Amino acid sequence: MTTIDHFNLRSFDLNLLVAFDALMSEGSVTKAARRLKIQQPAMSHSLSTLRILLQDELFIRVGQVMQPTARARSLAVPVRQALRQAQLALTGGPAFDPAIEERTFRIAMSPEIELLMMPDLTARLRRLAPGIKLLARVFPYEAVAPSLEDGRIDLAVGCTYSKTGRRSFEVLYESKVACCYNRDLHDLSGEVGLEAYLAAQHVVISQNESLQGCIKDALEIAGIELDIVMAAPGFMSVLDAARTSPVIATVPRRVAERYGALLGLAVSSVPVSLSLPPAAMVWASHADSDPAGSWMRQQVRECLASATVAGEGLGLQVA
């Protein structure tokens, strides 16, 4: 068993760890003070004391947000774990009640998940957990793992994440694609055939420097080339381009059927088989014991399950 240096602990105000955790979660002295129900000067004093004791700035103001330093990020997870264990030890069980919890969850997500999940998850939390807030983040793939480990994000949901030894991983659903087009701008009726699909100009979603974007690998596997004239990072701009131009937007089927009709677009199956990675949820393994995190992951599962479009998996088409 590891020996605890009680002398050093006795000389350290453990309430400072609570203040540190609140600052990491909120990124603001004012918001952290409000969360802990103390005055802002008291929170500022705690931050000043932490800076002296730890010999690091810990948080640096960038615009309206206090950005954690490397030292603060390295402390985030162990401090959160220590506070959680202390809370469990004192209460004798999980101290999480969604109805009264006050917390901000930071979730990295792909544009598809943002459109499909965020509206429903927000409505669900307003009903079940009014004190819980959401901050959706867009992270490059290589930044997700370290951000989960140091606590900058609580969860990642998308189609590009994979399982590693230090992360928990769960497939949520298999990704399928559809195409959307404006009936008035195309000589098409109903389902888009292969010849028409290959002859058309296209718009797609892209989060990188590739014009083929998220379907680049799928197109290469299928052995086809498309005349892609525009790629954008957001689905609404891609769908709106299909509304205003004689192009076809190839997007995830759930996005097409949920938002295509709002823009007056026809929705058709894609006449070629495009294999895409499944949508998955990833979190740091050390968060498995966090009852709030477990609860939030269940809300994500249920929101995306309920977002399943009518007819998915039954071969139904909308055009």
C-alpha positions, 0 to 999 in steps of 0.5 A: 500500500502506498504511504500517504504523506499526511504532513503535506496534506495537512498543510494543503487546503483540499478545497483548492482541489475542488476549485481547480476542478471547477475551473477545469470544467468551466474555463471561467473564474466567474462560472466556476465561482457560480458553480461552487456557490461562492463569490468571484473574489474567493475563486480568484484567491483560490486560483492565486493560491494554487498558482503559488503552491504549484508554481505554474500559471495553471490557467491563461486567459485567451479571449473570454476563456481561461485555457489550462496550461500543460501542468493543469491538463496533467493534473485534471484527471488525477484531481477529478478521480481523487475528488470522486473517490472522496465523494464516494467514500463519504457518501457510501455510494454514487453521489450522482442525481441527474435532476440536481447535478450541475456540470458541463459535458464536453463532447467531441463529435462529427458533423453527422452526430452534431445534427442527429444528436444535439437537438434531441440530447438538449431536449432530453437534458432540459427535461431530465437534468436541467443543471447539465450543460453541453459543449460540442467540440470539433477535434481533429482525429489525432487530438481526441485521445490526448484530450480524453486522457487529460479531461479536456473532453468527456466523450467522443462520438463519430465515425473516425474513432477507434479502440485502443488499450486506454480507451473504451469503445462502443459501436452505436450504429452502422453508417449508410449513405443517401443522396439528395437533389432538387427535383426542379434542377435535375432531369430525374424522377424517383431513385437515382440510377447508376448512370445518372449518379456517375454523370452528375456533379456532386457536393460532399462533406469534408473535414480535411484537405481532400475534395472527396472528403469523408467518402474518399476511401469508400469511393476508392473501395467501390472503384468509382470517381465522382465529379465533386465540385464542392466540399464543405465541413458542415452538412447544412451547407452541402444540403443547401448547395443541392437545393440551389444548384444542379448537384447531388449531395451524398450524405449519411442517410439519417441526415438526408432523411431528417433534414433533406425534406426540410429543404425540399430535397428528394432523397434517394439511395446511392446506386453503388455500395459505399462502405463507411466506418460505423458511428462509435462512442469513445471515452477514457477507460478511467471514466468507467467508474464515473456515474455521471459519465455512465449516465451521459453515455446512456443518454447518447445511446438512447438519443441516437437509437431514437434518431433511427429513421423510419424504414432504415434497414427495411429497404424503404426509400424516399424520393 
